[in-house]
Amino acid sequence: MSIIFIKLVLASHFIVMGKKQKKPESTRVPRTRNAGTQTESQFWGGIRAALREKSRYWKPISNVRRKARRAYHGPLKRRKWEYQCNICKQYFDINQTEVDHIIPAGRLACADDLPGFVERLFIEEDGLQLVCKGCHEKKTKAERL
Ligand SMILES: [Zn+2]
């Protein structure tokens, strides 16, 4: 068997594989972004994730955490602080708390959503509150309804 023949067999094999993997055009969401590699929703999802990542180092968030804490005097030797949830008013370990946007940043699905999303995400201290994970989950669920 010649090398050329093997190459032809391999090439035709890949052509068949390529056709099998291709979905019908009608069910495909058009890839309009990033040189034809991303759909609109993938593109905006990436922008949203990048902005949220940036907001992790937002100073008002650490200020809200610091203001919600008090010295811990319980039995755990290594725990220095405990944090008060602004909803249920109970105290928690820092790992059981989150900083909540009182007004959620909301959806980012198109360019028109961008200015409002950025303003709500990068909010100052008065738009943020420290909450326990349980209260945060309840609030988030209620907001989705
Ligand atoms: Zn709570």
Backbone and ligand atoms as CSV (ligand in chain L), in Angstrom:
chain,resi,resn,atom,element,x,y,z
A,1,MET,N,N,0.848,-1.206,0.000
A,1,MET,CA,C,0.000,0.000,0.000
A,1,MET,C,C,0.884,1.258,0.000
A,2,SER,N,N,0.605,2.124,-0.883
A,2,SER,CA,C,1.469,3.314,-0.978
A,2,SER,C,C,1.101,4.353,0.081
A,3,ILE,N,N,2.040,5.195,0.370
A,3,ILE,CA,C,1.844,6.274,1.340
A,3,ILE,C,C,0.675,7.177,0.892
A,4,ILE,N,N,0.639,7.460,-0.421
A,4,ILE,CA,C,-0.412,8.340,-0.954
A,4,ILE,C,C,-1.791,7.743,-0.693
A,5,PHE,N,N,-1.908,6.430,-0.904
A,5,PHE,CA,C,-3.202,5.779,-0.687
A,5,PHE,C,C,-3.629,5.895,0.788
A,6,ILE,N,N,-2.683,5.666,1.696
A,6,ILE,CA,C,-2.985,5.781,3.139
A,6,ILE,C,C,-3.452,7.204,3.457
A,7,LYS,N,N,-2.752,8.173,2.865
A,7,LYS,CA,C,-3.130,9.579,3.094
A,7,LYS,C,C,-4.549,9.844,2.615
A,8,LEU,N,N,-4.883,9.294,1.464
A,8,LEU,CA,C,-6.235,9.489,0.917
A,8,LEU,C,C,-7.287,8.867,1.828
A,9,VAL,N,N,-7.003,7.666,2.311
A,9,VAL,CA,C,-7.939,6.974,3.214
A,9,VAL,C,C,-8.151,7.806,4.480
A,10,LEU,N,N,-7.031,8.280,5.040
A,10,LEU,CA,C,-7.123,9.099,6.254
A,10,LEU,C,C,-7.916,10.378,5.989
A,11,ALA,N,N,-7.623,11.011,4.870
A,11,ALA,CA,C,-8.297,12.269,4.542
A,11,ALA,C,C,-9.801,12.057,4.406
A,12,SER,N,N,-10.203,11.009,3.704
A,12,SER,CA,C,-11.640,10.767,3.527
A,12,SER,C,C,-12.304,10.436,4.866
A,13,HIS,N,N,-11.569,9.733,5.737
A,13,HIS,CA,C,-12.073,9.408,7.066
A,13,HIS,C,C,-12.407,10.688,7.842
A,14,PHE,N,N,-11.496,11.652,7.766
A,14,PHE,CA,C,-11.727,12.898,8.505
A,14,PHE,C,C,-12.854,13.719,7.903
A,15,ILE,N,N,-12.994,13.646,6.578
A,15,ILE,CA,C,-14.111,14.363,5.939
A,15,ILE,C,C,-15.446,13.803,6.447
A,16,VAL,N,N,-15.528,12.478,6.515
A,16,VAL,CA,C,-16.760,11.834,7.006
A,16,VAL,C,C,-17.019,12.230,8.463
A,17,MET,N,N,-15.963,12.185,9.281
A,17,MET,CA,C,-16.091,12.564,10.697
A,17,MET,C,C,-16.591,14.006,10.817
A,18,GLY,N,N,-16.013,14.865,10.024
A,18,GLY,CA,C,-16.395,16.275,10.037
A,18,GLY,C,C,-17.862,16.452,9.705
A,19,LYS,N,N,-18.362,15.716,8.715
A,19,LYS,CA,C,-19.769,15.832,8.325
A,19,LYS,C,C,-20.689,15.318,9.423
A,20,LYS,N,N,-20.268,14.231,10.066
A,20,LYS,CA,C,-21.094,13.644,11.131
A,20,LYS,C,C,-21.272,14.615,12.306
A,21,GLN,N,N,-20.165,15.337,12.634
A,21,GLN,CA,C,-20.209,16.217,13.797
A,21,GLN,C,C,-20.960,17.513,13.524
A,22,LYS,N,N,-21.107,17.853,12.288
A,22,LYS,CA,C,-21.749,19.115,11.924
A,22,LYS,C,C,-23.257,19.043,12.160
A,23,LYS,N,N,-23.782,20.004,12.899
A,23,LYS,CA,C,-25.220,20.045,13.165
A,23,LYS,C,C,-25.939,20.755,12.012
A,24,PRO,N,N,-27.221,20.487,11.831
A,24,PRO,CA,C,-27.952,21.190,10.773
A,24,PRO,C,C,-27.935,22.698,10.988
A,25,GLU,N,N,-27.792,23.470,9.919
A,25,GLU,CA,C,-27.663,24.929,10.001
A,25,GLU,C,C,-28.818,25.584,10.768
A,26,SER,N,N,-30.025,25.065,10.578
A,26,SER,CA,C,-31.213,25.715,11.143
A,26,SER,C,C,-31.221,25.754,12.672
A,27,THR,N,N,-30.600,24.754,13.325
A,27,THR,CA,C,-30.641,24.701,14.792
A,27,THR,C,C,-29.452,25.443,15.413
A,28,ARG,N,N,-28.559,25.964,14.588
A,28,ARG,CA,C,-27.339,26.590,15.129
A,28,ARG,C,C,-27.544,28.066,15.419
A,29,VAL,N,N,-27.066,28.492,16.595
A,29,VAL,CA,C,-27.065,29.924,16.914
A,29,VAL,C,C,-25.888,30.538,16.165
A,30,PRO,N,N,-26.092,31.622,15.435
A,30,PRO,CA,C,-24.986,32.189,14.656
A,30,PRO,C,C,-23.847,32.696,15.537
A,31,ARG,N,N,-22.625,32.412,15.088
A,31,ARG,CA,C,-21.436,32.863,15.835
A,31,ARG,C,C,-20.983,34.190,15.244
A,32,THR,N,N,-21.474,35.237,15.871
A,32,THR,CA,C,-21.291,36.582,15.323
A,32,THR,C,C,-20.107,37.309,15.952
A,33,ARG,N,N,-19.479,36.698,16.980
A,33,ARG,CA,C,-18.432,37.393,17.739
A,33,ARG,C,C,-17.115,36.654,17.708
A,34,ASN,N,N,-16.049,37.403,17.954
A,34,ASN,CA,C,-14.706,36.839,18.123
A,34,ASN,C,C,-14.296,35.968,16.928
A,35,ALA,N,N,-14.290,36.576,15.758
A,35,ALA,CA,C,-13.890,35.913,14.505
A,35,ALA,C,C,-14.709,34.654,14.236
A,36,GLY,N,N,-16.008,34.747,14.517
A,36,GLY,CA,C,-16.906,33.629,14.214
A,36,GLY,C,C,-16.803,32.457,15.163
A,37,THR,N,N,-16.230,32.662,16.373
A,37,THR,CA,C,-16.087,31.554,17.324
A,37,THR,C,C,-17.069,31.638,18.488
A,38,GLN,N,N,-17.759,32.787,18.663
A,38,GLN,CA,C,-18.651,32.932,19.817
A,38,GLN,C,C,-20.032,33.423,19.404
A,39,THR,N,N,-21.048,32.899,20.087
A,39,THR,CA,C,-22.409,33.422,19.924
A,39,THR,C,C,-22.520,34.714,20.740
A,40,GLU,N,N,-23.589,35.463,20.523
A,40,GLU,CA,C,-23.836,36.686,21.302
A,40,GLU,C,C,-23.836,36.361,22.790
A,41,SER,N,N,-24.522,35.274,23.165
A,41,SER,CA,C,-24.670,34.971,24.591
A,41,SER,C,C,-23.330,34.538,25.207
A,42,GLN,N,N,-22.499,33.829,24.437
A,42,GLN,CA,C,-21.163,33.478,24.952
A,42,GLN,C,C,-20.308,34.731,25.124
A,43,PHE,N,N,-20.400,35.626,24.151
A,43,PHE,CA,C,-19.626,36.866,24.192
A,43,PHE,C,C,-19.993,37.688,25.423
A,44,TRP,N,N,-21.290,37.931,25.621
A,44,TRP,CA,C,-21.718,38.762,26.760
A,44,TRP,C,C,-21.489,38.054,28.083
A,45,GLY,N,N,-21.576,36.738,28.083
A,45,GLY,CA,C,-21.252,35.966,29.291
A,45,GLY,C,C,-19.803,36.174,29.712
A,46,GLY,N,N,-18.912,36.244,28.730
A,46,GLY,CA,C,-17.491,36.475,29.008
A,46,GLY,C,C,-17.217,37.867,29.546
A,47,ILE,N,N,-17.901,38.861,28.976
A,47,ILE,CA,C,-17.746,40.242,29.447
A,47,ILE,C,C,-18.251,40.345,30.895
A,48,ARG,N,N,-19.393,39.704,31.141
A,48,ARG,CA,C,-19.998,39.707,32.474
A,48,ARG,C,C,-19.043,39.074,33.502
A,49,ALA,N,N,-18.469,37.925,33.153
A,49,ALA,CA,C,-17.548,37.222,34.059
A,49,ALA,C,C,-16.310,38.070,34.339
A,50,ALA,N,N,-15.793,38.749,33.308
A,50,ALA,CA,C,-14.595,39.585,33.478
A,50,ALA,C,C,-14.882,40.769,34.401
A,51,LEU,N,N,-16.051,41.382,34.243
A,51,LEU,CA,C,-16.414,42.521,35.102
A,51,LEU,C,C,-16.632,42.059,36.540
A,52,ARG,N,N,-17.250,40.916,36.720
A,52,ARG,CA,C,-17.483,40.387,38.071
A,52,ARG,C,C,-16.152,40.056,38.746
A,53,GLU,N,N,-15.215,39.506,37.987
A,53,GLU,CA,C,-13.882,39.198,38.511
A,53,GLU,C,C,-13.203,40.490,38.984
A,54,LYS,N,N,-13.314,41.535,38.162
A,54,LYS,CA,C,-12.738,42.840,38.507
A,54,LYS,C,C,-13.376,43.385,39.796
A,55,SER,N,N,-14.656,43.183,39.977
A,55,SER,CA,C,-15.372,43.751,41.127
A,55,SER,C,C,-15.017,43.047,42.440
A,56,ARG,N,N,-14.318,41.919,42.370
A,56,ARG,CA,C,-13.897,41.226,43.599
A,56,ARG,C,C,-12.922,42.081,44.395
A,57,TYR,N,N,-12.201,42.958,43.748
A,57,TYR,CA,C,-11.197,43.779,44.435
A,57,TYR,C,C,-11.703,45.203,44.666
A,58,TRP,N,N,-13.007,45.362,44.671
A,58,TRP,CA,C,-13.654,46.653,44.874
A,58,TRP,C,C,-13.574,47.014,46.352
A,59,LYS,N,N,-12.989,48.155,46.697
A,59,LYS,CA,C,-12.750,48.513,48.102
A,59,LYS,C,C,-14.017,48.577,48.955
A,60,PRO,N,N,-15.131,49.140,48.441
A,60,PRO,CA,C,-16.342,49.159,49.277
A,60,PRO,C,C,-16.749,47.782,49.787
A,61,ILE,N,N,-16.420,46.711,49.063
A,61,ILE,CA,C,-16.763,45.355,49.502
A,61,ILE,C,C,-15.985,44.996,50.766
A,62,SER,N,N,-14.678,45.277,50.783
A,62,SER,CA,C,-13.903,44.961,51.992
A,62,SER,C,C,-14.289,45.887,53.146
A,63,ASN,N,N,-14.673,47.129,52.836
A,63,ASN,CA,C,-15.147,48.040,53.891
A,63,ASN,C,C,-16.422,47.514,54.547
A,64,VAL,N,N,-17.346,47.003,53.728
A,64,VAL,CA,C,-18.608,46.466,54.259
A,64,VAL,C,C,-18.325,45.276,55.185
A,65,ARG,N,N,-17.384,44.417,54.770
A,65,ARG,CA,C,-17.009,43.267,55.607
A,65,ARG,C,C,-16.451,43.739,56.949
A,66,ARG,N,N,-15.547,44.710,56.878
A,66,ARG,CA,C,-14.890,45.184,58.102
A,66,ARG,C,C,-15.896,45.806,59.059
A,67,LYS,N,N,-16.851,46.556,58.517
A,67,LYS,CA,C,-17.824,47.235,59.377
A,67,LYS,C,C,-18.844,46.287,59.999
A,68,ALA,N,N,-19.022,45.104,59.403
A,68,ALA,CA,C,-20.020,44.162,59.912
A,68,ALA,C,C,-19.425,43.203,60.950
A,69,ARG,N,N,-18.146,43.351,61.272
A,69,ARG,CA,C,-17.504,42.364,62.150
A,69,ARG,C,C,-17.394,42.849,63.594
A,70,ARG,N,N,-17.254,41.877,64.482
A,70,ARG,CA,C,-16.931,42.185,65.877
A,70,ARG,C,C,-15.972,41.094,66.367
A,71,ALA,N,N,-15.298,41.379,67.480
A,71,ALA,CA,C,-14.352,40.405,68.021
A,71,ALA,C,C,-15.092,39.148,68.462
A,72,TYR,N,N,-14.506,38.006,68.155
A,72,TYR,CA,C,-15.102,36.717,68.522
A,72,TYR,C,C,-14.530,36.262,69.864
A,73,HIS,N,N,-15.421,35.860,70.785
A,73,HIS,CA,C,-14.950,35.402,72.098
A,73,HIS,C,C,-15.404,33.992,72.414
A,74,GLY,N,N,-15.766,33.248,71.361
A,74,GLY,CA,C,-16.246,31.873,71.550
A,74,GLY,C,C,-15.116,30.880,71.778
A,75,PRO,N,N,-15.439,29.597,71.713
A,75,PRO,CA,C,-14.457,28.543,72.050
A,75,PRO,C,C,-13.389,28.276,70.983
A,76,LEU,N,N,-13.576,28.757,69.754
A,76,LEU,CA,C,-12.608,28.443,68.697
A,76,LEU,C,C,-11.402,29.382,68.794
A,77,LYS,N,N,-10.255,28.817,69.145
A,77,LYS,CA,C,-9.049,29.606,69.448
A,77,LYS,C,C,-8.566,30.419,68.243
A,78,ARG,N,N,-8.719,29.865,67.050
A,78,ARG,CA,C,-8.128,30.517,65.872
A,78,ARG,C,C,-9.044,31.550,65.236
A,79,ARG,N,N,-10.288,31.626,65.710
A,79,ARG,CA,C,-11.224,32.583,65.103
A,79,ARG,C,C,-11.099,33.946,65.799
A,80,LYS,N,N,-10.872,34.973,65.016
A,80,LYS,CA,C,-10.630,36.302,65.587
A,80,LYS,C,C,-11.878,37.178,65.492
A,81,TRP,N,N,-12.628,37.060,64.379
A,81,TRP,CA,C,-13.776,37.924,64.134
A,81,TRP,C,C,-15.020,37.096,63.828
A,82,GLU,N,N,-16.168,37.719,64.058
A,82,GLU,CA,C,-17.426,37.157,63.557
A,82,GLU,C,C,-18.213,38.280,62.900
A,83,TYR,N,N,-19.071,37.918,61.956
A,83,TYR,CA,C,-19.680,38.897,61.053
A,83,TYR,C,C,-21.197,38.836,61.142
A,84,GLN,N,N,-21.823,40.018,61.239
A,84,GLN,CA,C,-23.277,40.056,61.411
A,84,GLN,C,C,-23.987,40.155,60.059
A,85,CYS,N,N,-24.934,39.247,59.846
A,85,CYS,CA,C,-25.769,39.275,58.644
A,85,CYS,C,C,-26.747,40.446,58.780
A,86,ASN,N,N,-26.843,41.241,57.726
A,86,ASN,CA,C,-27.712,42.424,57.759
A,86,ASN,C,C,-29.192,42.060,57.634
A,87,ILE,N,N,-29.488,40.807,57.314
A,87,ILE,CA,C,-30.895,40.392,57.190
A,87,ILE,C,C,-31.381,39.691,58.464
A,88,CYS,N,N,-30.714,38.606,58.864
A,88,CYS,CA,C,-31.189,37.858,60.049
A,88,CYS,C,C,-30.541,38.332,61.352
A,89,LYS,N,N,-29.517,39.201,61.227
A,89,LYS,CA,C,-28.817,39.818,62.374
A,89,LYS,C,C,-28.031,38.833,63.246
A,90,GLN,N,N,-27.878,37.585,62.781
A,90,GLN,CA,C,-27.057,36.608,63.502
A,90,GLN,C,C,-25.588,36.804,63.126
A,91,TYR,N,N,-24.697,36.240,63.952
A,91,TYR,CA,C,-23.255,36.333,63.669
A,91,TYR,C,C,-22.721,35.031,63.066
A,92,PHE,N,N,-21.787,35.164,62.128
A,92,PHE,CA,C,-21.259,34.020,61.383
A,92,PHE,C,C,-19.753,34.138,61.196
A,93,ASP,N,N,-19.138,32.968,60.910
A,93,ASP,CA,C,-17.752,32.954,60.452
A,93,ASP,C,C,-17.711,33.597,59.064
A,94,ILE,N,N,-16.592,34.207,58.722
A,94,ILE,CA,C,-16.487,34.905,57.426
A,94,ILE,C,C,-16.821,33.996,56.237
A,95,ASN,N,N,-16.458,32.719,56.343
A,95,ASN,CA,C,-16.725,31.774,55.241
A,95,ASN,C,C,-18.219,31.531,55.012
A,96,GLN,N,N,-19.016,31.888,56.003
A,96,GLN,CA,C,-20.468,31.694,55.884
A,96,GLN,C,C,-21.171,32.972,55.439
A,97,THR,N,N,-20.401,33.956,55.013
A,97,THR,CA,C,-21.002,35.239,54.630
A,97,THR,C,C,-20.647,35.635,53.199
A,98,GLU,N,N,-21.428,36.552,52.661
A,98,GLU,CA,C,-21.175,37.113,51.335
A,98,GLU,C,C,-21.547,38.591,51.360
A,99,VAL,N,N,-20.940,39.365,50.451
A,99,VAL,CA,C,-21.344,40.760,50.319
A,99,VAL,C,C,-22.354,40.831,49.177
A,100,ASP,N,N,-23.545,41.313,49.517
A,100,ASP,CA,C,-24.685,41.321,48.588
A,100,ASP,C,C,-24.876,42.715,47.994
A,101,HIS,N,N,-25.206,42.737,46.707
A,101,HIS,CA,C,-25.638,43.980,46.069
A,101,HIS,C,C,-27.117,44.153,46.396
A,102,ILE,N,N,-27.472,45.193,47.146
A,102,ILE,CA,C,-28.867,45.385,47.554
A,102,ILE,C,C,-29.756,45.438,46.307
A,103,ILE,N,N,-29.325,46.208,45.312
A,103,ILE,CA,C,-29.966,46.149,43.993
A,103,ILE,C,C,-29.093,45.269,43.108
A,104,PRO,N,N,-29.597,44.105,42.684
A,104,PRO,CA,C,-28.755,43.186,41.911
A,104,PRO,C,C,-28.211,43.833,40.634
A,105,ALA,N,N,-26.993,43.453,40.244
A,105,ALA,CA,C,-26.392,43.991,39.016
A,105,ALA,C,C,-27.227,43.624,37.789
A,106,GLY,N,N,-27.905,42.494,37.873
A,106,GLY,CA,C,-28.869,42.122,36.833
A,106,GLY,C,C,-28.244,41.508,35.598
A,107,ARG,N,N,-28.998,41.540,34.499
A,107,ARG,CA,C,-28.557,40.832,33.304
A,107,ARG,C,C,-27.612,41.692,32.464
A,108,LEU,N,N,-26.738,40.992,31.743
A,108,LEU,CA,C,-25.873,41.653,30.764
A,108,LEU,C,C,-25.931,40.789,29.513
A,109,ALA,N,N,-26.878,41.120,28.647
A,109,ALA,CA,C,-27.109,40.305,27.455
A,109,ALA,C,C,-26.870,41.072,26.163
A,110,CYS,N,N,-26.726,42.386,26.265
A,110,CYS,CA,C,-26.469,43.191,25.067
A,110,CYS,C,C,-25.837,44.525,25.493
A,111,ALA,N,N,-25.383,45.299,24.521
A,111,ALA,CA,C,-24.673,46.558,24.798
A,111,ALA,C,C,-25.532,47.540,25.600
A,112,ASP,N,N,-26.837,47.532,25.378
A,112,ASP,CA,C,-27.728,48.451,26.100
A,112,ASP,C,C,-27.738,48.194,27.605
A,113,ASP,N,N,-27.469,46.935,28.017
A,113,ASP,CA,C,-27.459,46.589,29.445
A,113,ASP,C,C,-26.198,47.082,30.143
A,114,LEU,N,N,-25.162,47.401,29.366
A,114,LEU,CA,C,-23.827,47.639,29.932
A,114,LEU,C,C,-23.744,48.804,30.933
A,115,PRO,N,N,-24.225,50.008,30.598
A,115,PRO,CA,C,-24.057,51.124,31.550
A,115,PRO,C,C,-24.710,50.856,32.905
A,116,GLY,N,N,-25.927,50.361,32.905
A,116,GLY,CA,C,-26.637,50.075,34.152
A,116,GLY,C,C,-25.967,48.960,34.931
A,117,PHE,N,N,-25.533,47.926,34.226
A,117,PHE,CA,C,-24.863,46.789,34.861
A,117,PHE,C,C,-23.607,47.250,35.592
A,118,VAL,N,N,-22.793,48.071,34.917
A,118,VAL,CA,C,-21.536,48.567,35.505
A,118,VAL,C,C,-21.828,49.451,36.726
A,119,GLU,N,N,-22.815,50.330,36.606
A,119,GLU,CA,C,-23.171,51.208,37.731
A,119,GLU,C,C,-23.643,50.392,38.937
A,120,ARG,N,N,-24.448,49.366,38.710
A,120,ARG,CA,C,-24.979,48.568,39.824
A,120,ARG,C,C,-23.912,47.655,40.414
A,121,LEU,N,N,-23.006,47.139,39.567
A,121,LEU,CA,C,-21.962,46.232,40.057
A,121,LEU,C,C,-20.916,46.991,40.881
A,122,PHE,N,N,-20.452,48.121,40.332
A,122,PHE,CA,C,-19.431,48.917,41.026
A,122,PHE,C,C,-20.118,49.995,41.857
A,123,ILE,N,N,-20.836,49.527,42.868
A,123,ILE,CA,C,-21.637,50.403,43.723
A,123,ILE,C,C,-20.807,50.764,44.959
A,124,GLU,N,N,-21.116,51.887,45.575
A,124,GLU,CA,C,-20.414,52.288,46.801
A,124,GLU,C,C,-21.026,51.551,47.998
A,125,GLU,N,N,-20.449,51.801,49.166
A,125,GLU,CA,C,-20.820,51.036,50.360
A,125,GLU,C,C,-22.313,51.017,50.670
A,126,ASP,N,N,-22.980,52.152,50.421
A,126,ASP,CA,C,-24.400,52.213,50.799
A,126,ASP,C,C,-25.297,51.296,49.940
A,127,GLY,N,N,-24.757,50.779,48.862
A,127,GLY,CA,C,-25.519,49.842,48.026
A,127,GLY,C,C,-25.181,48.384,48.292
A,128,LEU,N,N,-24.352,48.160,49.322
A,128,LEU,CA,C,-23.902,46.797,49.641
A,128,LEU,C,C,-24.276,46.430,51.062
A,129,GLN,N,N,-24.395,45.120,51.319
A,129,GLN,CA,C,-24.643,44.662,52.690
A,129,GLN,C,C,-24.008,43.294,52.885
A,130,LEU,N,N,-23.561,43.044,54.115
A,130,LEU,CA,C,-23.038,41.728,54.426
A,130,LEU,C,C,-24.205,40.829,54.826
A,131,VAL,N,N,-24.279,39.656,54.230
A,131,VAL,CA,C,-25.352,38.713,54.545
A,131,VAL,C,C,-24.784,37.308,54.727
A,132,CYS,N,N,-25.519,36.461,55.465
A,132,CYS,CA,C,-25.111,35.067,55.593
A,132,CYS,C,C,-25.517,34.336,54.315
A,133,LYS,N,N,-24.882,33.192,54.068
A,133,LYS,CA,C,-25.151,32.464,52.823
A,133,LYS,C,C,-26.619,32.047,52.710
A,134,GLY,N,N,-27.220,31.663,53.846
A,134,GLY,CA,C,-28.628,31.261,53.835
A,134,GLY,C,C,-29.547,32.391,53.398
A,135,CYS,N,N,-29.354,33.573,53.985
A,135,CYS,CA,C,-30.178,34.735,53.628
A,135,CYS,C,C,-29.910,35.156,52.186
A,136,HIS,N,N,-28.651,35.064,51.757
A,136,HIS,CA,C,-28.294,35.472,50.392
A,136,HIS,C,C,-29.005,34.584,49.369
A,137,GLU,N,N,-29.017,33.283,49.655
A,137,GLU,CA,C,-29.670,32.327,48.755
A,137,GLU,C,C,-31.166,32.624,48.640
A,138,LYS,N,N,-31.785,32.882,49.783
A,138,LYS,CA,C,-33.234,33.197,49.784
A,138,LYS,C,C,-33.514,34.469,48.987
A,139,LYS,N,N,-32.690,35.485,49.194
A,139,LYS,CA,C,-32.869,36.768,48.505
A,139,LYS,C,C,-32.707,36.591,46.992
A,140,THR,N,N,-31.653,35.867,46.606
A,140,THR,CA,C,-31.372,35.647,45.182
A,140,THR,C,C,-32.515,34.887,44.514
A,141,LYS,N,N,-33.032,33.860,45.201
A,141,LYS,CA,C,-34.160,33.084,44.655
A,141,LYS,C,C,-35.391,33.960,44.473
A,142,ALA,N,N,-35.666,34.793,45.475
A,142,ALA,CA,C,-36.843,35.682,45.426
A,142,ALA,C,C,-36.712,36.677,44.268
A,143,GLU,N,N,-35.488,37.131,44.009
A,143,GLU,CA,C,-35.265,38.099,42.934
A,143,GLU,C,C,-35.480,37.485,41.552
A,144,ARG,N,N,-35.270,36.175,41.447
A,144,ARG,CA,C,-35.401,35.499,40.142
A,144,ARG,C,C,-36.856,35.264,39.773
A,145,LEU,N,N,-37.746,35.315,40.739
A,145,LEU,CA,C,-39.171,35.033,40.467
A,145,LEU,C,C,-39.829,36.183,39.687
L,1,ZN,ZN,ZN,-28.740,35.855,57.528
